[in-house]
Amino acid sequence: SLANGTEGQLKIISMKTDGGSGIVTPASFVNGSSITFDDVEDTIVLMYQSTGWVVLARQNSTVNA
């Protein structure tokens, strides 16, 4: 899980070791319900706004509705 942040906070999450799918579920997520990482170097960049975490960029990670 990923707790809510503070306004303007940036978070970069990247899969370092492939041990199967990794799922991150933000407490407040503007773009969906969760993020799935399947392979090494799958990455997402998030910024926290008043409405929750917002995706700024992603590399091969999947945003789930």
A tleap script that builds the chain and sets N, CA, C and O, in Angstrom:
source leaprc.protein.ff14SB
mol = sequence {
  NSER LEU ALA ASN GLY THR GLU GLY GLN LEU
  LYS ILE ILE SER MET LYS THR ASP GLY GLY
  SER GLY ILE VAL THR PRO ALA SER PHE VAL
  ASN GLY SER SER ILE THR PHE ASP ASP VAL
  GLU ASP THR ILE VAL LEU MET TYR GLN SER
  THR GLY TRP VAL VAL LEU ALA ARG GLN ASN
  SER THR VAL ASN CALA
}
set mol.1.N position { 0.844 -1.192 0.000 }
set mol.1.CA position { 0.000 0.000 0.000 }
set mol.1.C position { 0.881 1.245 0.000 }
set mol.1.O position { 2.058 1.194 0.358 }
set mol.2.N position { 0.292 2.349 -0.405 }
set mol.2.CA position { 0.994 3.625 -0.434 }
set mol.2.C position { 0.109 4.651 0.260 }
set mol.2.O position { -0.983 4.961 -0.216 }
set mol.3.N position { 0.578 5.171 1.372 }
set mol.3.CA position { -0.186 6.163 2.140 }
set mol.3.C position { -0.291 7.473 1.372 }
set mol.3.O position { 0.487 7.727 0.453 }
set mol.4.N position { -1.243 8.292 1.748 }
set mol.4.CA position { -1.343 9.633 1.173 }
set mol.4.C position { -0.068 10.402 1.487 }
set mol.4.O position { 0.588 10.150 2.498 }
set mol.5.N position { 0.276 11.342 0.612 }
set mol.5.CA position { 1.478 12.138 0.800 }
set mol.5.C position { 1.142 13.552 1.209 }
set mol.5.O position { 0.064 13.820 1.741 }
set mol.6.N position { 2.066 14.448 0.959 }
set mol.6.CA position { 1.839 15.870 1.181 }
set mol.6.C position { 1.850 16.564 -0.175 }
set mol.6.O position { 2.520 16.114 -1.105 }
set mol.7.N position { 1.114 17.650 -0.283 }
set mol.7.CA position { 0.961 18.377 -1.545 }
set mol.7.C position { 2.315 18.616 -2.218 }
set mol.7.O position { 3.222 19.189 -1.613 }
set mol.8.N position { 2.445 18.171 -3.479 }
set mol.8.CA position { 3.670 18.362 -4.246 }
set mol.8.C position { 4.717 17.264 -4.078 }
set mol.8.O position { 5.731 17.271 -4.776 }
set mol.9.N position { 4.489 16.327 -3.169 }
set mol.9.CA position { 5.448 15.243 -2.938 }
set mol.9.C position { 5.563 14.360 -4.175 }
set mol.9.O position { 4.551 14.018 -4.787 }
set mol.10.N position { 6.785 13.987 -4.547 }
set mol.10.CA position { 7.038 13.080 -5.656 }
set mol.10.C position { 7.440 11.716 -5.117 }
set mol.10.O position { 8.111 11.611 -4.090 }
set mol.11.N position { 7.021 10.672 -5.825 }
set mol.11.CA position { 7.354 9.303 -5.430 }
set mol.11.C position { 7.732 8.544 -6.701 }
set mol.11.O position { 6.954 8.501 -7.653 }
set mol.12.N position { 8.919 7.947 -6.718 }
set mol.12.CA position { 9.367 7.120 -7.833 }
set mol.12.C position { 9.447 5.688 -7.318 }
set mol.12.O position { 10.151 5.405 -6.349 }
set mol.13.N position { 8.721 4.793 -7.973 }
set mol.13.CA position { 8.698 3.389 -7.567 }
set mol.13.C position { 9.164 2.556 -8.753 }
set mol.13.O position { 8.648 2.695 -9.861 }
set mol.14.N position { 10.148 1.686 -8.511 }
set mol.14.CA position { 10.710 0.857 -9.570 }
set mol.14.C position { 10.916 -0.564 -9.062 }
set mol.14.O position { 11.352 -0.760 -7.928 }
set mol.15.N position { 10.606 -1.555 -9.890 }
set mol.15.CA position { 10.818 -2.955 -9.513 }
set mol.15.C position { 12.298 -3.282 -9.667 }
set mol.15.O position { 12.856 -3.185 -10.760 }
set mol.16.N position { 12.920 -3.667 -8.570 }
set mol.16.CA position { 14.362 -3.940 -8.553 }
set mol.16.C position { 14.661 -5.411 -8.811 }
set mol.16.O position { 15.609 -5.738 -9.525 }
set mol.17.N position { 13.855 -6.301 -8.230 }
set mol.17.CA position { 14.071 -7.732 -8.349 }
set mol.17.C position { 12.777 -8.399 -8.776 }
set mol.17.O position { 11.736 -8.161 -8.162 }
set mol.18.N position { 12.812 -9.218 -9.798 }
set mol.18.CA position { 11.614 -9.892 -10.284 }
set mol.18.C position { 11.324 -11.126 -9.443 }
set mol.18.O position { 12.020 -12.137 -9.533 }
set mol.19.N position { 10.286 -11.023 -8.628 }
set mol.19.CA position { 9.834 -12.160 -7.825 }
set mol.19.C position { 8.375 -12.437 -8.117 }
set mol.19.O position { 7.656 -12.953 -7.262 }
set mol.20.N position { 7.931 -12.101 -9.316 }
set mol.20.CA position { 6.516 -12.184 -9.676 }
set mol.20.C position { 5.943 -10.781 -9.720 }
set mol.20.O position { 6.675 -9.798 -9.597 }
set mol.21.N position { 4.651 -10.689 -9.893 }
set mol.21.CA position { 3.995 -9.379 -9.970 }
set mol.21.C position { 4.015 -8.685 -8.615 }
set mol.21.O position { 3.780 -9.305 -7.578 }
set mol.22.N position { 4.302 -7.381 -8.642 }
set mol.22.CA position { 4.228 -6.554 -7.445 }
set mol.22.C position { 3.092 -5.561 -7.628 }
set mol.22.O position { 2.994 -4.920 -8.674 }
set mol.23.N position { 2.239 -5.426 -6.635 }
set mol.23.CA position { 1.092 -4.529 -6.741 }
set mol.23.C position { 1.166 -3.475 -5.643 }
set mol.23.O position { 1.343 -3.799 -4.469 }
set mol.24.N position { 1.028 -2.206 -6.038 }
set mol.24.CA position { 0.991 -1.087 -5.100 }
set mol.24.C position { -0.410 -0.498 -5.164 }
set mol.24.O position { -0.917 -0.197 -6.244 }
set mol.25.N position { -1.033 -0.336 -3.998 }
set mol.25.CA position { -2.374 0.233 -3.919 }
set mol.25.C position { -2.324 1.526 -3.113 }
set mol.25.O position { -2.258 1.492 -1.885 }
set mol.26.N position { -2.355 2.674 -3.807 }
set mol.26.CA position { -2.350 3.961 -3.103 }
set mol.26.C position { -3.661 4.179 -2.335 }
set mol.26.O position { -4.727 3.755 -2.781 }
set mol.27.N position { -3.570 4.836 -1.189 }
set mol.27.CA position { -4.772 5.151 -0.398 }
set mol.27.C position { -5.710 6.047 -1.192 }
set mol.27.O position { -6.924 5.848 -1.153 }
set mol.28.N position { -5.176 7.029 -1.912 }
set mol.28.CA position { -5.945 7.910 -2.798 }
set mol.28.C position { -5.206 7.960 -4.123 }
set mol.28.O position { -4.058 8.400 -4.182 }
set mol.29.N position { -5.869 7.503 -5.201 }
set mol.29.CA position { -5.214 7.393 -6.499 }
set mol.29.C position { -6.147 7.945 -7.568 }
set mol.29.O position { -7.208 7.373 -7.818 }
set mol.30.N position { -5.768 9.039 -8.193 }
set mol.30.CA position { -6.599 9.717 -9.180 }
set mol.30.C position { -6.760 8.880 -10.451 }
set mol.30.O position { -7.832 8.900 -11.056 }
set mol.31.N position { -5.725 8.147 -10.873 }
set mol.31.CA position { -5.716 7.480 -12.163 }
set mol.31.C position { -6.281 6.067 -12.180 }
set mol.31.O position { -6.435 5.491 -13.257 }
set mol.32.N position { -6.587 5.501 -11.050 }
set mol.32.CA position { -7.092 4.130 -11.026 }
set mol.32.C position { -7.184 3.611 -9.609 }
set mol.32.O position { -7.416 4.372 -8.669 }
set mol.33.N position { -6.999 2.291 -9.462 }
set mol.33.CA position { -7.108 1.692 -8.127 }
set mol.33.C position { -5.785 1.121 -7.625 }
set mol.33.O position { -5.551 1.068 -6.418 }
set mol.34.N position { -4.909 0.687 -8.557 }
set mol.34.CA position { -3.628 0.103 -8.155 }
set mol.34.C position { -2.646 0.157 -9.328 }
set mol.34.O position { -3.005 0.518 -10.449 }
set mol.35.N position { -1.393 -0.214 -9.032 }
set mol.35.CA position { -0.323 -0.230 -10.034 }
set mol.35.C position { 0.343 -1.600 -9.960 }
set mol.35.O position { 0.657 -2.084 -8.873 }
set mol.36.N position { 0.558 -2.226 -11.121 }
set mol.36.CA position { 1.199 -3.537 -11.169 }
set mol.36.C position { 2.555 -3.435 -11.853 }
set mol.36.O position { 2.698 -2.809 -12.903 }
set mol.37.N position { 3.547 -4.068 -11.231 }
set mol.37.CA position { 4.901 -4.157 -11.769 }
set mol.37.C position { 5.169 -5.639 -12.049 }
set mol.37.O position { 5.031 -6.469 -11.149 }
set mol.38.N position { 5.551 -5.984 -13.293 }
set mol.38.CA position { 5.768 -7.383 -13.659 }
set mol.38.C position { 7.229 -7.742 -13.898 }
set mol.38.O position { 7.613 -8.901 -13.743 }
set mol.39.N position { 8.049 -6.762 -14.274 }
set mol.39.CA position { 9.434 -7.048 -14.641 }
set mol.39.C position { 10.383 -6.025 -14.024 }
set mol.39.O position { 9.979 -4.921 -13.661 }
set mol.40.N position { 11.643 -6.413 -13.913 }
set mol.40.CA position { 12.687 -5.516 -13.424 }
set mol.40.C position { 12.684 -4.249 -14.269 }
set mol.40.O position { 12.547 -4.306 -15.491 }
set mol.41.N position { 12.833 -3.122 -13.618 }
set mol.41.CA position { 12.864 -1.783 -14.206 }
set mol.41.C position { 11.493 -1.236 -14.596 }
set mol.41.O position { 11.423 -0.142 -15.155 }
set mol.42.N position { 10.403 -1.950 -14.324 }
set mol.42.CA position { 9.080 -1.334 -14.449 }
set mol.42.C position { 9.046 -0.209 -13.426 }
set mol.42.O position { 9.371 -0.427 -12.258 }
set mol.43.N position { 8.659 0.988 -13.844 }
set mol.43.CA position { 8.778 2.174 -13.004 }
set mol.43.C position { 7.555 3.066 -13.161 }
set mol.43.O position { 6.921 3.092 -14.216 }
set mol.44.N position { 7.233 3.798 -12.098 }
set mol.44.CA position { 6.188 4.814 -12.166 }
set mol.44.C position { 6.629 6.029 -11.352 }
set mol.44.O position { 7.281 5.889 -10.318 }
set mol.45.N position { 6.271 7.207 -11.822 }
set mol.45.CA position { 6.557 8.458 -11.119 }
set mol.45.C position { 5.205 9.077 -10.757 }
set mol.45.O position { 4.369 9.318 -11.629 }
set mol.46.N position { 5.005 9.329 -9.477 }
set mol.46.CA position { 3.749 9.872 -8.972 }
set mol.46.C position { 3.981 11.211 -8.276 }
set mol.46.O position { 5.059 11.461 -7.737 }
set mol.47.N position { 2.968 12.064 -8.293 }
set mol.47.CA position { 2.983 13.298 -7.516 }
set mol.47.C position { 1.688 13.361 -6.722 }
set mol.47.O position { 0.615 13.043 -7.235 }
set mol.48.N position { 1.801 13.779 -5.457 }
set mol.48.CA position { 0.611 13.875 -4.619 }
set mol.48.C position { -0.002 15.270 -4.736 }
set mol.48.O position { 0.679 16.277 -4.546 }
set mol.49.N position { -1.295 15.312 -5.052 }
set mol.49.CA position { -2.061 16.555 -5.086 }
set mol.49.C position { -3.197 16.433 -4.075 }
set mol.49.O position { -3.350 15.382 -3.452 }
set mol.50.N position { -3.974 17.458 -3.903 }
set mol.50.CA position { -5.044 17.441 -2.901 }
set mol.50.C position { -6.058 16.323 -3.146 }
set mol.50.O position { -6.738 15.897 -2.213 }
set mol.51.N position { -6.168 15.845 -4.384 }
set mol.51.CA position { -7.123 14.772 -4.704 }
set mol.51.C position { -6.507 13.386 -4.637 }
set mol.51.O position { -7.228 12.395 -4.753 }
set mol.52.N position { -5.195 13.283 -4.455 }
set mol.52.CA position { -4.519 11.989 -4.351 }
set mol.52.C position { -3.303 11.915 -5.257 }
set mol.52.O position { -2.880 12.921 -5.826 }
set mol.53.N position { -2.740 10.712 -5.389 }
set mol.53.CA position { -1.568 10.478 -6.217 }
set mol.53.C position { -1.953 10.543 -7.686 }
set mol.53.O position { -2.979 9.995 -8.089 }
set mol.54.N position { -1.124 11.220 -8.492 }
set mol.54.CA position { -1.342 11.393 -9.920 }
set mol.54.C position { -0.118 10.858 -10.661 }
set mol.54.O position { 1.013 11.133 -10.259 }
set mol.55.N position { -0.326 10.099 -11.734 }
set mol.55.CA position { 0.773 9.564 -12.528 }
set mol.55.C position { 1.384 10.673 -13.381 }
set mol.55.O position { 0.680 11.339 -14.139 }
set mol.56.N position { 2.691 10.866 -13.254 }
set mol.56.CA position { 3.412 11.805 -14.106 }
set mol.56.C position { 4.097 11.081 -15.265 }
set mol.56.O position { 4.164 11.607 -16.375 }
set mol.57.N position { 4.603 9.875 -15.007 }
set mol.57.CA position { 5.282 9.090 -16.043 }
set mol.57.C position { 5.287 7.627 -15.607 }
set mol.57.O position { 5.216 7.311 -14.420 }
set mol.58.N position { 5.373 6.753 -16.592 }
set mol.58.CA position { 5.488 5.326 -16.274 }
set mol.58.C position { 6.272 4.611 -17.357 }
set mol.58.O position { 6.233 5.000 -18.525 }
set mol.59.N position { 6.983 3.564 -16.966 }
set mol.59.CA position { 7.760 2.740 -17.884 }
set mol.59.C position { 7.362 1.295 -17.659 }
set mol.59.O position { 7.850 0.653 -16.728 }
set mol.60.N position { 6.483 0.779 -18.498 }
set mol.60.CA position { 6.050 -0.635 -18.498 }
set mol.60.C position { 5.241 -1.066 -17.285 }
set mol.60.O position { 4.825 -2.223 -17.234 }
set mol.61.N position { 4.996 -0.214 -16.316 }
set mol.61.CA position { 4.100 -0.589 -15.222 }
set mol.61.C position { 2.660 -0.415 -15.730 }
set mol.61.O position { 2.416 0.307 -16.697 }
set mol.62.N position { 1.720 -1.082 -15.067 }
set mol.62.CA position { 0.318 -1.054 -15.492 }
set mol.62.C position { -0.531 -0.362 -14.437 }
set mol.62.O position { -0.469 -0.710 -13.258 }
set mol.63.N position { -1.321 0.615 -14.857 }
set mol.63.CA position { -2.269 1.276 -13.960 }
set mol.63.C position { -3.604 0.559 -14.128 }
set mol.63.O position { -4.159 0.504 -15.225 }
set mol.64.N position { -4.108 0.015 -13.029 }
set mol.64.CA position { -5.349 -0.762 -13.046 }
set mol.64.C position { -6.539 0.113 -12.685 }
set mol.64.O position { -6.474 0.897 -11.738 }
set mol.65.N position { -7.626 -0.019 -13.437 }
set mol.65.CA position { -8.848 0.760 -13.197 }
set mol.65.C position { -9.527 0.348 -11.922 }
set mol.65.O position { -10.569 0.903 -11.570 }
savepdb mol mol.pdb
quit
